[in-house]
Amino acid sequence: MENNVTVKKRFFPRKKVCRFCADPSLVIDYKNPELLKAFLNEKGMIIHRRQTGNCAFHQRRLTTAIKRARIMALLPFVADVEIEE
């Protein structure tokens, strides 16, 4: 008698590494909106640490830079909403 038992392999997600800790040449600056746009979702909200994988130190710096860029009108506060008529 054979037992046909399937064993599920557990899925272990890969640990996310802070992009700024891994590459010291990347500098968080409010004058670089192309870098900051990667950390905004389609609504224009800041993506949290769990999704981006940033460390707490760089996430705080990133948040400050995004807020400064918004005030200087380099980034939008909210995304453009298209009104359908």
Secondary structure, 3 states (H helix, E strand, C coil): CCCCCCCCCCCCCCCCCCHHHHCCCCCCCCCCHHHHHCCECCCCCECCHHHHCCCHHHHHHHHHHHHHHHHCCCCCCCCCCCCCC
